[in-house]
Amino acid sequence: MTESNLMTPDLDLLAERVERAAALVASLREEKQNLIRERDEIAGRIEELRERLQGQDAATLVSELQQLRKEQKEWHGERREVASRIETLVRKLERLEA
């Protein structure tokens, strides 16, 4: 076999890996956009609650605020996870391209 014939399967395999990685990156970007949209919706809900809850029982307000903070921490954790996965994939793509 010639050197060209030996490289073709390697190039095909590399192309498949790059395509899978690119599809995964696109999927993660879409997921990130969904998370951003959901975060913005939650921020809007928080603002609405703040407006509605003015003048209400302080204990109730504290309880609801704690729940909202918990949700916010969960979203931040998921966002960090998505960002980490994207960074890992980008590094892998960069290694593949090198």
N, CA, C and O atoms as a printed pandas DataFrame, in Angstrom:
     atom_number atom_name residue_name chain_id  residue_number  x_coord  y_coord  z_coord
0              1         N          MET        A               1    0.837   -1.184    0.000
1              2        CA          MET        A               1    0.000    0.000    0.000
2              3         C          MET        A               1    0.875    1.239    0.000
3              4         O          MET        A               1    1.972    1.250    0.559
4              5         N          THR        A               2    0.382    2.244   -0.618
5              6        CA          THR        A               2    1.135    3.485   -0.642
6              7         C          THR        A               2    0.845    4.273    0.618
7              8         O          THR        A               2   -0.108    4.004    1.349
8              9         N          GLU        A               3    1.694    5.249    0.844
9             10        CA          GLU        A               3    1.514    6.092    2.028
10            11         C          GLU        A               3    0.174    6.807    1.972
11            12         O          GLU        A               3   -0.464    7.005    3.006
12            13         N          SER        A               4   -0.257    7.189    0.797
13            14        CA          SER        A               4   -1.545    7.872    0.627
14            15         C          SER        A               4   -2.705    6.973    1.041
15            16         O          SER        A               4   -3.655    7.434    1.673
16            17         N          ASN        A               5   -2.629    5.697    0.688
17            18        CA          ASN        A               5   -3.690    4.757    1.057
18            19         C          ASN        A               5   -3.718    4.516    2.565
19            20         O          ASN        A               5   -4.782    4.286    3.141
20            21         N          LEU        A               6   -2.557    4.568    3.197
21            22        CA          LEU        A               6   -2.507    4.376    4.642
22            23         C          LEU        A               6   -3.076    5.578    5.387
23            24         O          LEU        A               6   -3.666    5.426    6.457
24            25         N          MET        A               7   -2.902    6.763    4.827
25            26        CA          MET        A               7   -3.363    7.983    5.490
26            27         C          MET        A               7   -4.865    8.185    5.339
27            28         O          MET        A               7   -5.481    8.841    6.180
28            29         N          THR        A               8   -5.463    7.642    4.296
29            30        CA          THR        A               8   -6.885    7.859    4.040
30            31         C          THR        A               8   -7.763    7.384    5.189
31            32         O          THR        A               8   -8.642    8.136    5.611
32            33         N          PRO        A               9   -7.574    6.171    5.722
33            34        CA          PRO        A               9   -8.412    5.772    6.862
34            35         C          PRO        A               9   -8.200    6.684    8.078
35            36         O          PRO        A               9   -9.146    7.001    8.800
36            37         N          ASP        A              10   -6.950    7.098    8.291
37            38        CA          ASP        A              10   -6.687    8.006    9.408
38            39         C          ASP        A              10   -7.410    9.330    9.210
39            40         O          ASP        A              10   -7.991    9.875   10.147
40            41         N          LEU        A              11   -7.371    9.835    8.004
41            42        CA          LEU        A              11   -8.054   11.099    7.714
42            43         C          LEU        A              11   -9.561   10.939    7.820
43            44         O          LEU        A              11  -10.250   11.833    8.312
44            45         N          ASP        A              12  -10.077    9.806    7.361
45            46        CA          ASP        A              12  -11.519    9.555    7.478
46            47         C          ASP        A              12  -11.931    9.486    8.945
47            48         O          ASP        A              12  -12.953   10.046    9.341
48            49         N          LEU        A              13  -11.127    8.798    9.741
49            50        CA          LEU        A              13  -11.411    8.689   11.169
50            51         C          LEU        A              13  -11.348   10.057   11.834
51            52         O          LEU        A              13  -12.202   10.398   12.651
52            53         N          LEU        A              14  -10.349   10.825   11.486
53            54        CA          LEU        A              14  -10.215   12.174   12.027
54            55         C          LEU        A              14  -11.410   13.032   11.614
55            56         O          LEU        A              14  -11.940   13.786   12.429
56            57         N          ALA        A              15  -11.832   12.924   10.372
57            58        CA          ALA        A              15  -12.982   13.686    9.899
58            59         C          ALA        A              15  -14.241   13.313   10.666
59            60         O          ALA        A              15  -15.034   14.185   11.019
60            61         N          GLU        A              16  -14.429   12.033   10.922
61            62        CA          GLU        A              16  -15.584   11.581   11.700
62            63         C          GLU        A              16  -15.546   12.151   13.109
63            64         O          GLU        A              16  -16.561   12.614   13.631
64            65         N          ARG        A              17  -14.380   12.115   13.714
65            66        CA          ARG        A              17  -14.243   12.637   15.081
66            67         C          ARG        A              17  -14.521   14.137   15.121
67            68         O          ARG        A              17  -15.205   14.630   16.018
68            69         N          VAL        A              18  -13.990   14.842   14.153
69            70        CA          VAL        A              18  -14.210   16.284   14.107
70            71         C          VAL        A              18  -15.689   16.581   13.895
71            72         O          VAL        A              18  -16.234   17.488   14.523
72            73         N          GLU        A              19  -16.341   15.830   13.022
73            74        CA          GLU        A              19  -17.778   16.039   12.785
74            75         C          GLU        A              19  -18.587   15.750   14.047
75            76         O          GLU        A              19  -19.516   16.490   14.372
76            77         N          ARG        A              20  -18.242   14.688   14.752
77            78        CA          ARG        A              20  -18.953   14.376   16.006
78            79         C          ARG        A              20  -18.713   15.469   17.042
79            80         O          ARG        A              20  -19.637   15.895   17.735
80            81         N          ALA        A              21  -17.479   15.912   17.139
81            82        CA          ALA        A              21  -17.147   16.968   18.101
82            83         C          ALA        A              21  -17.872   18.267   17.732
83            84         O          ALA        A              21  -18.381   18.969   18.606
84            85         N          ALA        A              22  -17.913   18.576   16.452
85            86        CA          ALA        A              22  -18.608   19.792   16.013
86            87         C          ALA        A              22  -20.103   19.693   16.313
87            88         O          ALA        A              22  -20.722   20.672   16.731
88            89         N          ALA        A              23  -20.677   18.522   16.100
89            90        CA          ALA        A              23  -22.094   18.332   16.419
90            91         C          ALA        A              23  -22.330   18.476   17.916
91            92         O          ALA        A              23  -23.329   19.059   18.339
92            93         N          LEU        A              24  -21.424   17.952   18.707
93            94        CA          LEU        A              24  -21.547   18.067   20.156
94            95         C          LEU        A              24  -21.419   19.523   20.592
95            96         O          LEU        A              24  -22.167   19.982   21.456
96            97         N          VAL        A              25  -20.482   20.244   20.004
97            98        CA          VAL        A              25  -20.319   21.668   20.325
98            99         C          VAL        A              25  -21.599   22.419   19.966
99           100         O          VAL        A              25  -22.063   23.252   20.744
100          101         N          ALA        A              26  -22.169   22.137   18.803
101          102        CA          ALA        A              26  -23.417   22.797   18.402
102          103         C          ALA        A              26  -24.525   22.470   19.388
103          104         O          ALA        A              26  -25.309   23.344   19.758
104          105         N          SER        A              27  -24.593   21.230   19.808
105          106        CA          SER        A              27  -25.607   20.825   20.777
106          107         C          SER        A              27  -25.405   21.540   22.110
107          108         O          SER        A              27  -26.365   21.999   22.729
108          109         N          LEU        A              28  -24.157   21.630   22.544
109          110        CA          LEU        A              28  -23.867   22.316   23.802
110          111         C          LEU        A              28  -24.166   23.802   23.703
111          112         O          LEU        A              28  -24.629   24.407   24.670
112          113         N          ARG        A              29  -23.911   24.386   22.563
113          114        CA          ARG        A              29  -24.242   25.803   22.383
114          115         C          ARG        A              29  -25.750   26.012   22.464
115          116         O          ARG        A              29  -26.222   26.975   23.068
116          117         N          GLU        A              30  -26.495   25.108   21.856
117          118        CA          GLU        A              30  -27.953   25.201   21.927
118          119         C          GLU        A              30  -28.423   25.039   23.371
119          120         O          GLU        A              30  -29.303   25.764   23.835
120          121         N          GLU        A              31  -27.830   24.087   24.064
121          122        CA          GLU        A              31  -28.174   23.868   25.463
122          123         C          GLU        A              31  -27.833   25.106   26.295
123          124         O          GLU        A              31  -28.587   25.494   27.187
124          125         N          LYS        A              32  -26.696   25.714   25.992
125          126        CA          LYS        A              32  -26.297   26.935   26.696
126          127         C          LYS        A              32  -27.320   28.037   26.459
127          128         O          LYS        A              32  -27.709   28.734   27.397
128          129         N          GLN        A              33  -27.758   28.200   25.211
129          130        CA          GLN        A              33  -28.765   29.216   24.903
130          131         C          GLN        A              33  -30.059   28.940   25.659
131          132         O          GLN        A              33  -30.696   29.867   26.159
132          133         N          ASN        A              34  -30.448   27.681   25.744
133          134        CA          ASN        A              34  -31.646   27.319   26.506
134          135         C          ASN        A              34  -31.480   27.676   27.972
135          136         O          ASN        A              34  -32.403   28.201   28.595
136          137         N          LEU        A              35  -30.308   27.395   28.523
137          138        CA          LEU        A              35  -30.052   27.724   29.923
138          139         C          LEU        A              35  -30.055   29.233   30.147
139          140         O          LEU        A              35  -30.569   29.713   31.157
140          141         N          ILE        A              36  -29.488   29.969   29.217
141          142        CA          ILE        A              36  -29.498   31.428   29.328
142          143         C          ILE        A              36  -30.924   31.944   29.291
143          144         O          ILE        A              36  -31.299   32.817   30.073
144          145         N          ARG        A              37  -31.714   31.400   28.380
145          146        CA          ARG        A              37  -33.115   31.813   28.266
146          147         C          ARG        A              37  -33.871   31.495   29.565
147          148         O          ARG        A              37  -34.639   32.318   30.063
148          149         N          GLU        A              38  -33.645   30.302   30.099
149          150        CA          GLU        A              38  -34.306   29.924   31.343
150          151         C          GLU        A              38  -33.836   30.790   32.507
151          152         O          GLU        A              38  -34.636   31.167   33.364
152          153         N          ARG        A              39  -32.545   31.105   32.542
153          154        CA          ARG        A              39  -32.022   31.978   33.583
154          155         C          ARG        A              39  -32.684   33.352   33.515
155          156         O          ARG        A              39  -33.058   33.925   34.538
156          157         N          ASP        A              40  -32.822   33.870   32.293
157          158        CA          ASP        A              40  -33.466   35.164   32.120
158          159         C          ASP        A              40  -34.926   35.123   32.549
159          160         O          ASP        A              40  -35.438   36.080   33.131
160          161         N          GLU        A              41  -35.591   34.012   32.260
161          162        CA          GLU        A              41  -36.984   33.863   32.691
162          163         C          GLU        A              41  -37.071   33.852   34.212
163          164         O          GLU        A              41  -37.967   34.463   34.795
164          165         N          ILE        A              42  -36.142   33.160   34.847
165          166        CA          ILE        A              42  -36.129   33.110   36.310
166          167         C          ILE        A              42  -35.844   34.498   36.872
167          168         O          ILE        A              42  -36.459   34.912   37.855
168          169         N          ALA        A              43  -34.918   35.211   36.253
169          170        CA          ALA        A              43  -34.627   36.571   36.713
170          171         C          ALA        A              43  -35.883   37.441   36.595
171          172         O          ALA        A              43  -36.161   38.259   37.472
172          173         N          GLY        A              44  -36.631   37.262   35.520
173          174        CA          GLY        A              44  -37.888   37.996   35.354
174          175         C          GLY        A              44  -38.890   37.623   36.429
175          176         O          GLY        A              44  -39.575   38.486   36.979
176          177         N          ARG        A              45  -38.973   36.332   36.725
177          178        CA          ARG        A              45  -39.881   35.874   37.786
178          179         C          ARG        A              45  -39.471   36.454   39.139
179          180         O          ARG        A              45  -40.321   36.840   39.942
180          181         N          ILE        A              46  -38.180   36.510   39.376
181          182        CA          ILE        A              46  -37.688   37.081   40.633
182          183         C          ILE        A              46  -38.121   38.540   40.747
183          184         O          ILE        A              46  -38.592   38.981   41.796
184          185         N          GLU        A              47  -37.956   39.269   39.665
185          186        CA          GLU        A              47  -38.344   40.682   39.671
186          187         C          GLU        A              47  -39.842   40.832   39.891
187          188         O          GLU        A              47  -40.270   41.693   40.660
188          189         N          GLU        A              48  -40.640   40.010   39.230
189          190        CA          GLU        A              48  -42.092   40.050   39.428
190          191         C          GLU        A              48  -42.445   39.763   40.881
191          192         O          GLU        A              48  -43.289   40.437   41.472
192          193         N          LEU        A              49  -41.785   38.747   41.451
193          194        CA          LEU        A              49  -42.043   38.401   42.850
194          195         C          LEU        A              49  -41.658   39.548   43.783
195          196         O          LEU        A              49  -42.364   39.839   44.749
196          197         N          ARG        A              50  -40.562   40.175   43.491
197          198        CA          ARG        A              50  -40.146   41.312   44.328
198          199         C          ARG        A              50  -41.221   42.393   44.326
199          200         O          ARG        A              50  -41.561   42.948   45.370
200          201         N          GLU        A              51  -41.741   42.679   43.157
201          202        CA          GLU        A              51  -42.768   43.715   43.050
202          203         C          GLU        A              51  -44.049   43.292   43.767
203          204         O          GLU        A              51  -44.664   44.095   44.470
204          205         N          ARG        A              52  -44.450   42.038   43.591
205          206        CA          ARG        A              52  -45.694   41.553   44.201
206          207         C          ARG        A              52  -45.582   41.402   45.711
207          208         O          ARG        A              52  -46.564   41.569   46.434
208          209         N          LEU        A              53  -44.378   41.086   46.184
209          210        CA          LEU        A              53  -44.220   40.737   47.584
210          211         C          LEU        A              53  -43.914   41.925   48.492
211          212         O          LEU        A              53  -43.784   41.755   49.704
212          213         N          GLN        A              54  -43.803   43.074   47.947
213          214        CA          GLN        A              54  -43.527   44.232   48.792
214          215         C          GLN        A              54  -44.676   44.422   49.775
215          216         O          GLN        A              54  -45.846   44.469   49.394
216          217         N          GLY        A              55  -44.311   44.530   51.046
217          218        CA          GLY        A              55  -45.308   44.723   52.078
218          219         C          GLY        A              55  -45.878   43.443   52.646
219          220         O          GLY        A              55  -46.741   43.501   53.522
220          221         N          GLN        A              56  -45.432   42.294   52.184
221          222        CA          GLN        A              56  -45.950   41.031   52.701
222          223         C          GLN        A              56  -45.118   40.543   53.884
223          224         O          GLN        A              56  -44.126   41.164   54.265
224          225         N          ASP        A              57  -45.541   39.430   54.450
225          226        CA          ASP        A              57  -44.897   38.831   55.613
226          227         C          ASP        A              57  -43.417   38.556   55.342
227          228         O          ASP        A              57  -43.068   37.934   54.339
228          229         N          ALA        A              58  -42.563   39.020   56.234
229          230        CA          ALA        A              58  -41.114   38.891   56.066
230          231         C          ALA        A              58  -40.679   37.422   56.051
231          232         O          ALA        A              58  -39.799   37.054   55.273
232          233         N          ALA        A              59  -41.275   36.588   56.888
233          234        CA          ALA        A              59  -40.886   35.170   56.935
234          235         C          ALA        A              59  -41.187   34.488   55.604
235          236         O          ALA        A              59  -40.400   33.673   55.122
236          237         N          THR        A              60  -42.329   34.827   55.016
237          238        CA          THR        A              60  -42.694   34.258   53.723
238          239         C          THR        A              60  -41.717   34.730   52.647
239          240         O          THR        A              60  -41.276   33.954   51.799
240          241         N          LEU        A              61  -41.393   36.007   52.703
241          242        CA          LEU        A              61  -40.447   36.562   51.731
242          243         C          LEU        A              61  -39.084   35.886   51.840
243          244         O          LEU        A              61  -38.459   35.580   50.824
244          245         N          VAL        A              62  -38.630   35.655   53.045
245          246        CA          VAL        A              62  -37.330   35.018   53.258
246          247         C          VAL        A              62  -37.352   33.599   52.716
247          248         O          VAL        A              62  -36.394   33.159   52.079
248          249         N          SER        A              63  -38.427   32.892   52.963
249          250        CA          SER        A              63  -38.551   31.518   52.475
250          251         C          SER        A              63  -38.520   31.467   50.951
251          252         O          SER        A              63  -37.809   30.653   50.361
252          253         N          GLU        A              64  -39.291   32.339   50.326
253          254        CA          GLU        A              64  -39.316   32.364   48.854
254          255         C          GLU        A              64  -37.972   32.795   48.291
255          256         O          GLU        A              64  -37.522   32.273   47.271
256          257         N          LEU        A              65  -37.338   33.738   48.951
257          258        CA          LEU        A              65  -36.027   34.192   48.501
258          259         C          LEU        A              65  -34.996   33.062   48.590
259          260         O          LEU        A              65  -34.166   32.907   47.694
260          261         N          GLN        A              66  -35.048   32.286   49.652
261          262        CA          GLN        A              66  -34.131   31.153   49.786
262          263         C          GLN        A              66  -34.345   30.143   48.662
263          264         O          GLN        A              66  -33.383   29.597   48.121
264          265         N          GLN        A              67  -35.590   29.899   48.319
265          266        CA          GLN        A              67  -35.898   28.964   47.226
266          267         C          GLN        A              67  -35.356   29.493   45.902
267          268         O          GLN        A              67  -34.788   28.742   45.109
268          269         N          LEU        A              68  -35.533   30.773   45.673
269          270        CA          LEU        A              68  -35.041   31.369   44.428
270          271         C          LEU        A              68  -33.520   31.339   44.377
271          272         O          LEU        A              68  -32.937   31.100   43.319
272          273         N          ARG        A              69  -32.887   31.577   45.494
273          274        CA          ARG        A              69  -31.416   31.520   45.525
274          275         C          ARG        A              69  -30.927   30.098   45.254
275          276         O          ARG        A              69  -29.921   29.895   44.574
276          277         N          LYS        A              70  -31.644   29.126   45.788
277          278        CA          LYS        A              70  -31.286   27.734   45.537
278          279         C          LYS        A              70  -31.380   27.426   44.046
279          280         O          LYS        A              70  -30.476   26.813   43.478
280          281         N          GLU        A              71  -32.468   27.847   43.414
281          282        CA          GLU        A              71  -32.630   27.640   41.972
282          283         C          GLU        A              71  -31.522   28.343   41.204
283          284         O          GLU        A              71  -30.973   27.795   40.248
284          285         N          GLN        A              72  -31.197   29.557   41.625
285          286        CA          GLN        A              72  -30.151   30.308   40.946
286          287         C          GLN        A              72  -28.809   29.577   41.041
287          288         O          GLN        A              72  -28.075   29.511   40.055
288          289         N          LYS        A              73  -28.481   29.032   42.207
289          290        CA          LYS        A              73  -27.230   28.282   42.365
290          291         C          LYS        A              73  -27.214   27.057   41.459
291          292         O          LYS        A              73  -26.186   26.728   40.867
292          293         N          GLU        A              74  -28.359   26.383   41.354
293          294        CA          GLU        A              74  -28.441   25.209   40.479
294          295         C          GLU        A              74  -28.173   25.611   39.031
295          296         O          GLU        A              74  -27.442   24.924   38.317
296          297         N          TRP        A              75  -28.767   26.726   38.598
297          298        CA          TRP        A              75  -28.562   27.184   37.220
298          299         C          TRP        A              75  -27.108   27.580   36.988
299          300         O          TRP        A              75  -26.539   27.292   35.935
300          301         N          HIS        A              76  -26.517   28.237   37.968
301          302        CA          HIS        A              76  -25.112   28.608   37.816
302          303         C          HIS        A              76  -24.240   27.359   37.716
303          304         O          HIS        A              76  -23.305   27.311   36.917
304          305         N          GLY        A              77  -24.550   26.350   38.528
305          306        CA          GLY        A              77  -23.790   25.098   38.457
306          307         C          GLY        A              77  -23.914   24.436   37.103
307          308         O          GLY        A              77  -22.927   23.965   36.538
308          309         N          GLU        A              78  -25.134   24.400   36.581
309          310        CA          GLU        A              78  -25.335   23.796   35.258
310          311         C          GLU        A              78  -24.629   24.608   34.181
311          312         O          GLU        A              78  -24.068   24.047   33.240
312          313         N          ARG        A              79  -24.659   25.908   34.320
313          314        CA          ARG        A              79  -23.997   26.763   33.324
314          315         C          ARG        A              79  -22.487   26.538   33.357
315          316         O          ARG        A              79  -21.847   26.461   32.308
316          317         N          ARG        A              80  -21.916   26.431   34.564
317          318        CA          ARG        A              80  -20.477   26.164   34.667
318          319         C          ARG        A              80  -20.140   24.810   34.043
319          320         O          ARG        A              80  -19.110   24.663   33.385
320          321         N          GLU        A              81  -21.007   23.826   34.252
321          322        CA          GLU        A              81  -20.781   22.499   33.692
322          323         C          GLU        A              81  -20.795   22.544   32.163
323          324         O          GLU        A              81  -19.941   21.944   31.511
324          325         N          VAL        A              82  -21.753   23.246   31.609
325          326        CA          VAL        A              82  -21.837   23.367   30.149
326          327         C          VAL        A              82  -20.607   24.092   29.620
327          328         O          VAL        A              82  -20.014   23.676   28.624
328          329         N          ALA        A              83  -20.229   25.164   30.281
329          330        CA          ALA        A              83  -19.047   25.915   29.838
330          331         C          ALA        A              83  -17.800   25.041   29.894
331          332         O          ALA        A              83  -16.960   25.093   28.996
332          333         N          SER        A              84  -17.682   24.250   30.932
333          334        CA          SER        A              84  -16.537   23.352   31.067
334          335         C          SER        A              84  -16.520   22.317   29.949
335          336         O          SER        A              84  -15.468   22.023   29.380
336          337         N          ARG        A              85  -17.681   21.771   29.642
337          338        CA          ARG        A              85  -17.761   20.774   28.565
338          339         C          ARG        A              85  -17.395   21.395   27.227
339          340         O          ARG        A              85  -16.708   20.774   26.417
340          341         N          ILE        A              86  -17.849   22.609   26.996
341          342        CA          ILE        A              86  -17.526   23.296   25.739
342          343         C          ILE        A              86  -16.029   23.549   25.663
343          344         O          ILE        A              86  -15.414   23.322   24.621
344          345         N          GLU        A              87  -15.437   24.015   26.754
345          346        CA          GLU        A              87  -13.994   24.267   26.759
346          347         C          GLU        A              87  -13.215   22.989   26.487
347          348         O          GLU        A              87  -12.235   23.008   25.742
348          349         N          THR        A              88  -13.635   21.891   27.077
349          350        CA          THR        A              88  -12.971   20.613   26.857
350          351         C          THR        A              88  -13.056   20.211   25.390
351          352         O          THR        A              88  -12.072   19.760   24.803
352          353         N          LEU        A              89  -14.232   20.376   24.806
353          354        CA          LEU        A              89  -14.400   20.023   23.395
354          355         C          LEU        A              89  -13.573   20.924   22.489
355          356         O          LEU        A              89  -12.990   20.457   21.511
356          357         N          VAL        A              90  -13.519   22.192   22.805
357          358        CA          VAL        A              90  -12.727   23.110   21.990
358          359         C          VAL        A              90  -11.258   22.716   22.055
359          360         O          VAL        A              90  -10.566   22.714   21.036
360          361         N          ARG        A              91  -10.783   22.384   23.249
361          362        CA          ARG        A              91   -9.384   21.939   23.361
362          363         C          ARG        A              91   -9.144   20.676   22.543
363          364         O          ARG        A              91   -8.106   20.544   21.894
364          365         N          LYS        A              92  -10.097   19.749   22.571
365          366        CA          LYS        A              92   -9.940   18.523   21.792
366          367         C          LYS        A              92   -9.926   18.833   20.296
367          368         O          LYS        A              92   -9.130   18.268   19.545
368          369         N          LEU        A              93  -10.802   19.726   19.875
369          370        CA          LEU        A              93  -10.826   20.125   18.463
370          371         C          LEU        A              93   -9.509   20.775   18.064
371          372         O          LEU        A              93   -8.981   20.510   16.984
372          373         N          GLU        A              94   -8.981   21.625   18.936
373          374        CA          GLU        A              94   -7.719   22.272   18.639
374          375         C          GLU        A              94   -6.591   21.261   18.515
375          376         O          GLU        A              94   -5.719   21.393   17.656
376          377         N          ARG        A              95   -6.613   20.238   19.390
377          378        CA          ARG        A              95   -5.587   19.186   19.280
378          379         C          ARG        A              95   -5.754   18.406   17.982
379          380         O          ARG        A              95   -4.769   18.022   17.352
380          381         N          LEU        A              96   -6.996   18.175   17.584
381          382        CA          LEU        A              96   -7.242   17.431   16.349
382          383         C          LEU        A              96   -6.779   18.229   15.135
383          384         O          LEU        A              96   -6.270   17.672   14.163
384          385         N          GLU        A              97   -6.964   19.532   15.211
385          386        CA          GLU        A              97   -6.580   20.372   14.082
386          387         C          GLU        A              97   -5.081   20.568   14.002
387          388         O          GLU        A              97   -4.552   20.876   12.934
388          389         N          ALA        A              98   -4.382   20.391   15.128
389          390        CA          ALA        A              98   -2.927   20.622   15.158
390          391         C          ALA        A              98   -2.196   19.532   14.416
391          392         O          ALA        A              98   -0.968   19.557   14.335
